[in-house]
Amino acid sequence: MIRLGGIAAAVLALGACAAAPDKPRPAAAIRINEDPFPSTYQRYPGVLTVIRHATVIDGDGHQIADGTLVFGDGVIQAVGGPELASPAGAAEVDGTGKWVTPGIIDIHSHLGDYPSPGVASLSDGNEATSPVRPEVWAEHSVWPQDPGFSRALANGGVTTLQVLPGSANLFGGRSVVLKNVPARTAQGMKFPGAPYGLKMACGENPKRVYGSKGQMPQTRMGNIALARATWIKAAAYKRKWDKYYAKGGDMPERDLAMDTLKGVLDGKILVQNHCYRADEMANMIDMSKEFGYHISAFHHAVEAYKIADILAANNICAVMWADWYGFKMESYDAIKENIPFVHNAGACAIVHSDDANYIQRLNQEASKALADGVRAGVPNLSEAVAWEWLSRNPAKALGILDKTGTLAQGKMADVVLWNGDPFSDYTRPERVWVDGAEMYDANDPRKRPVSDFELGQPGEGDVK
Amino acid sequence: MRRRLLAALLIAAAAPAGAQTFAIVNGMVARGDGSEPIRDGTVVVRNGRIVAAGAGVSVPAGAQIVDANGKWVTPGIVAGFSRLGLADVDLAADGADDTNNNGPFSAAIDVVPAINPLHQTVAVNRADGVTRALVAPGVGKSIFAGQGAVIDTGADMDPITRPRLFQFVELGETGKDKAGGSRASAHVLFRNALREAAELSRYARPITVKGERSDDVLLTRFDAAALVPVLKGQQYLLVHVERASDILAVIELKREFAGLKPVLVGASEGWTVADKIARSGIPVIASAVNDLPASFEQLAATQSNIGRMRSAGVNVSIGMIDDNDTRNLFMERQYAGNLVALQKIPGAAGVSWGEALAMITSRPAQAVGMGAEIGSLAAGRRADVVIWSGDPLEGASAAEQVYIDGVRQPLDTHQTKLRDRYRYLPRRDLPEAYRR
């Protein structure tokens, strides 16, 4: 396209010199590079592996008591019962008494952009200089040496995570989806082919952060007004660029912020919307319809249970904690049955952490939510169903369900072998594979990632 | 016990009243003293106190019987370090939060008037089997936060079990900041405070008597007087430190001020100096699962910290230091379960099930000299008893019956009422606001 554009420009110049009266044809449009920081992630080598006699939860609602899982060349090759044959040359793992699941996907993390140690120099999660900052990209804040990544892998069995900007802003910026594999650069962790997300926020945080500075938004109505005004600009920007791409001519002036919002309106960037209260989620849904975009998920949706039917009808996932409550006014109505109630309404329920510690125990959070649901009489719940909250549903809300999130043939071999039932507090990951490469083995100290920051420090390479 | 009577009358009519004798039979009884659970156990309660607990315990004639149906029975959870009762909502909810402390006084502060037993945070934790908590005031402008209490979570207006049980001081990173940016400054502030207390300790009534003080005093008379019992060892001194060198500095302070009864709070790097802590005899209330270098004073943090300190002979218990300390005390039993899990991880140090339970029941009580009162099912202890749906160290288990001082507690909360209101969403003849 660039070459063509150049030729078109040359033709135009010639035409001007010849002083021909013909109306000059507009230059063909030049496409903007939508992936200027491309993923450089490459899977590490793995061996053809078969795990036998394990309890297999496939992430898609099924459980196999004496299960067999075969993976190699980075992908799941077969899932089944004891009858499944081992391919020739496969390394065999005895899973007796152990459980196999898809790797956990944390759809809401700030690892890397709010890393450990939590010092101001490394605090890069909120560009709280304007409530509208869709131009910032979380990946440019991600410090790949955050020791939290390794804890999430080894203690939490987390193989994929979405790192989001914080929630100070109505438009916080772009998120990035990462493979939980250590790398020198953020690009080296970027999940190949994962769509971008746009972090939006409603509620207390934006109005508190900017209201205290005496600027808009100071109220919830200010939140919505400013968000709508921004979408109006984005729609105009999109019209300009759509016209340019269709007809060519002078390239419109680029605006990084509007690029991101245009990506949302084009359906290429998924909206990840921080929103606690039921009434505010309803407002956000109406706003999305007004401007023609879809909300992929409401994050921290503490009151999702109040409108689970509306979320189901609008195909919006709810991203929730099991039992966090009361840390701010908009979390006051948290209930422990939120996750199972949302699931029961036919909506897509997701367990998330938002925290460098909780990300290490998401299986236990799902376990509590499952038990609370069963106690409340929610029908048809099981561990196999609850695992959907940990891998399948977050993969769906991230637009990567075709690649990972369940143990289906051909998908990425993102696999955790647990040393017991992962719905127990007594269970930990024993081995973790990402794209079929073993990244953690509890029995092998050499298979324990240690970040640059930890080298030479007390406790380097400890079990953690 | 009379104070409990009203609450008792308000809840389920069949519940044993505090003054009665009742026996929980057929339980999987864990006493909270470090021992493992016992099948077919019995717990006998009379006048709000434990009479006996274990296997082969006979039920007194006339005792009301509560059949545990084989379920788990333990002492109530004792939150080792918390701010329970100080806040209903933590952030930007004016009036619902008493954790700030920016007034003119420090050590003199007594946390008691700040505690509201009707906060939902108290109810939520009660409903999850937390029956007692060590409550420290939040630190303000000084390294000294003031005097903390032990409370119960009972549904009544009398939450204080023991007021002014301990003084709380920050001597790590927070203390450094409060003291002007250096631990050296924090330590000289600390020593000076004890010097001023020593001066006042000469007087029988150091506040009201017109006792002489040096010219160069920093503390108000009220604050200095509040430190007299700390100096004399009549009040525990909870010291928050995380870094190994800070822990050793506290051990040194105990050598210097022989009367001090310090308790280390936090101690993320405790495992690196565990033998020295053990020799000092200083108990530790630690975070259970901190494993990140969250700050430069926690670089060596590992979930094996507690297990390793325990192996070295340290008296360790679990607290919620800087971890949702106003609200999520119920997480302690999950954390305790996680320490049990570490037993299966090569290179890690876990603890036995019985010891893990003790770390959230009797051990924190013992750390502040309350072991004879609360935290276990031993004879004579206050009858704080929980019957659980399953193994209490599994977060998935729930408290089904909670007794405090022998009084059965209500377990409904703001949350359970919302749950019931929104269990079914289809529109009815009246709005949701009419459902309760």
Interface residues (C-beta under 8 A of the other chain):
Chain A: S116 P117 G118 V119 P147 G148 R151 N155 E204 R208 Y305 K306 I307 A308 D309 D323 W324 Y325 G326 F327 K328 M329 Y332 D333 A334 I335 K336 E337 F341 A345 A356 N357 Q360 R361 Q364 S367 K368 L370 A371 D372 R375 A376 G377 N419 G420 F423 S424 D425 Y426 T427 R428 A442 N443 P445 F453 E454 Q457 P458 G459 D462 V463 K464
Chain B: A87 D88 V89 D90 L91 A92 A93 Q120 T121 V124 A244 E269 T272 V289 N290 D291 L292 P293 A294 S295 F296 Q298 L299 A300 A301 T302 Q303 S304 D323 N324 T326 R327 N328 F330 Q334 G337 N338 V340 A341 L342 K344 I345 P346 G347 A348 S389 L393 E394 G395 A396 S397 A398 H414 Q415 T416 L418 R419 Y422 R423 L425 P426
